Amino acid sequence: MIIAGVVLAGGLSRRMGGGDKSLKLLAGRPILAHIVERARPQVAALALNANGDAARFAAFGLPIVADSVPDFAGPLAGVLAGLDWAAAHVAGATHVASFAGDAPFLPRDLVSRLAATVAQGHDLACAASGGRAHPVFGLWPVKLRDDLRRAMTAEGIRKVDVWTARYALAAVDFATAPIDPFFNANRPEDLAEAERLAATL
């Protein structure tokens, strides 16, 4: 199994008041810097899914892949962009791990645990914690990229769980102590809470 990774930062960040959530500062560094530090060692190669001017992310040295499905079609569009990038640029890539662009505390063993679950015979795996699934943190087979493209363009599917329901999906549970590793900074008040949490790590 050769796994590439994609950080999903292609949304409009409406609840944060616009702009790029991933570039907001947390403990003196952009949220994206925290994510890259944790995600990059887990994958063979890492890209960033973002729309608009790629130059604003130049400091991170990541390939930037934009949505191929127009009109900010949500996380599935970012997953598809990551799958297409991996198929074209990561030799032998079989899967893509996706990471939310606003979750700075993601587990350092996320990909290995998702991969172990998929290896047991599941098509897809996603993370879960505290009784909730986190489908944006998933492991996606590159071979399903044309199926996903067809679902989005021909069927208009946008919700992650509507598409993943077609396959054998396993949820891998992660502990929420000392903090929930999938805490995401969606709103300004979340960013304040993230600062508090970061100080405890």
C-alpha positions in Angstrom: 0.0 0.0 0.0 1.5 3.3 -1.1 -0.3 6.2 0.5 -0.2 9.9 -0.6 -1.8 12.6 1.5 -3.9 15.7 0.8 -4.8 18.5 3.2 -8.3 19.8 2.4 -8.3 23.6 2.5 -10.5 24.4 -0.5 -13.5 25.8 1.3 -14.8 29.3 1.9 -14.3 29.4 5.7 -17.6 31.2 6.1 -17.9 30.5 9.8 -14.4 31.9 10.4 -15.5 35.1 8.6 -13.8 34.2 5.3 -10.2 33.9 4.3 -8.1 30.8 4.9 -8.7 29.0 8.2 -5.5 27.1 7.7 -3.5 30.3 7.7 -4.8 31.6 11.0 -2.1 31.6 13.7 -2.1 29.0 16.5 0.7 29.1 19.1 2.6 31.5 16.8 2.4 29.4 13.7 -0.3 28.9 10.9 -2.7 26.1 11.6 -1.5 24.5 8.4 2.1 24.3 9.7 0.8 22.2 12.7 -1.1 19.9 10.3 1.8 19.5 7.8 4.2 18.7 10.7 1.9 15.8 11.8 0.7 14.6 8.4 3.9 14.7 6.3 5.7 11.9 8.1 2.7 9.6 7.6 2.5 9.6 3.8 4.8 9.1 0.8 4.0 12.6 -0.5 1.7 15.4 0.6 -0.3 18.0 -1.4 -2.6 20.8 -0.4 -6.1 21.1 -1.9 -6.8 24.9 -2.2 -8.6 27.1 -4.7 -7.7 30.6 -5.8 -4.2 32.1 -5.8 -1.8 29.3 -4.9 0.9 31.9 -4.0 -0.5 32.4 -0.5 0.6 28.9 0.4 4.1 29.1 -1.2 5.9 29.1 2.1 4.8 25.5 2.8 6.5 24.1 -0.3 3.5 21.8 -1.0 2.0 21.0 -4.5 -1.3 22.9 -4.7 -4.2 21.0 -6.3 -7.4 22.9 -7.0 -10.9 21.4 -7.3 -11.8 20.1 -10.7 -15.5 20.2 -9.8 -16.5 23.9 -9.8 -18.4 26.1 -7.3 -16.7 25.0 -4.1 -18.3 21.5 -4.1 -17.0 20.5 -0.6 -14.7 17.9 0.8 -15.4 15.3 -1.9 -14.1 17.7 -4.5 -10.9 18.0 -2.5 -10.6 14.2 -2.2 -11.1 13.9 -5.9 -8.4 16.5 -6.6 -6.0 14.6 -4.3 -6.8 11.2 -6.0 -6.1 12.7 -9.4 -2.9 14.3 -8.2 -1.6 11.1 -6.6 -2.5 9.1 -9.7 -0.4 11.5 -11.9 2.5 12.4 -9.6 3.0 9.7 -6.9 4.5 6.6 -8.4 2.5 3.5 -7.5 0.1 5.3 -5.2 -2.7 3.0 -4.2 -4.5 5.3 -1.6 -4.8 8.9 -0.5 -5.2 9.9 3.1 -7.2 13.1 3.6 -6.7 15.6 6.4 -8.9 18.5 7.4 -7.2 21.9 6.9 -8.5 23.2 10.2 -7.6 20.4 12.7 -4.2 21.0 14.1 -4.1 18.2 16.6 -4.6 15.2 14.2 -3.2 11.9 15.4 0.4 11.0 14.4 -0.7 7.4 13.9 -3.8 8.3 11.9 -2.7 6.9 8.5 -1.2 3.6 9.9 -4.4 2.8 11.8 -6.7 3.6 8.8 -4.4 1.5 6.5 -4.5 -1.4 8.9 -8.3 -1.4 8.9 -8.5 -1.2 5.1 -6.0 -4.1 4.8 -8.6 -6.2 6.7 -10.8 -6.0 3.7 -12.7 -2.7 3.8 -12.9 -0.4 0.8 -12.6 2.8 2.8 -11.8 3.9 6.3 -12.4 7.1 8.2 -11.6 8.4 11.7 -14.0 8.6 14.6 -13.9 10.0 18.1 -16.3 10.6 20.9 -19.1 8.8 19.1 -18.8 10.9 15.9 -17.4 9.9 12.5 -14.9 12.3 10.9 -15.2 11.4 7.2 -12.8 14.2 6.1 -10.1 12.2 7.8 -10.3 9.2 5.4 -8.3 6.7 3.4 -9.4 6.6 -0.2 -8.4 4.1 -2.9 -7.0 5.7 -6.0 -8.9 3.2 -8.2 -12.2 4.8 -7.1 -11.4 8.2 -8.5 -13.4 7.8 -11.7 -16.4 6.5 -9.7 -16.2 9.5 -7.5 -15.9 11.9 -10.5 -18.9 10.3 -12.0 -20.9 10.6 -8.8 -20.1 14.3 -8.4 -20.5 15.4 -12.0 -23.2 13.1 -13.3 -25.2 12.6 -10.1 -24.5 15.8 -8.3 -23.4 14.1 -5.1 -21.8 16.4 -2.6 -22.2 14.8 0.8 -19.3 12.5 1.8 -21.5 10.0 3.6 -23.9 9.6 0.6 -21.0 8.5 -1.5 -19.1 6.4 1.0 -22.4 4.5 1.8 -21.9 2.7 -1.5 -18.7 0.9 -0.2 -17.5 -1.1 2.8 -16.6 1.7 5.1 -14.9 1.2 8.5 -14.7 3.9 11.2 -11.5 3.8 13.3 -12.0 5.1 16.8 -9.5 7.4 18.4 -9.4 8.4 22.1 -10.6 11.9 23.1 -8.2 12.3 26.0 -6.2 14.3 26.8 -7.8 16.2 23.9 -10.0 15.3 20.9 -7.4 15.0 18.1 -10.0 16.0 15.5 -10.9 19.3 17.2 -11.3 21.8 14.4 -11.1 25.5 14.4 -14.2 26.5 12.5 -15.0 29.8 14.2 -13.1 32.5 16.0 -14.1 31.1 19.4 -12.8 27.7 18.3 -9.4 29.3 17.6 -9.3 30.6 21.1 -10.0 27.1 22.5 -7.3 25.7 20.2 -4.8 28.1 21.8 -5.8 26.8 25.2 -5.5 23.2 24.1 -2.1 23.8 22.3 -0.7 25.0 25.6 -1.5 21.7 27.3 0.4 19.6 24.8 
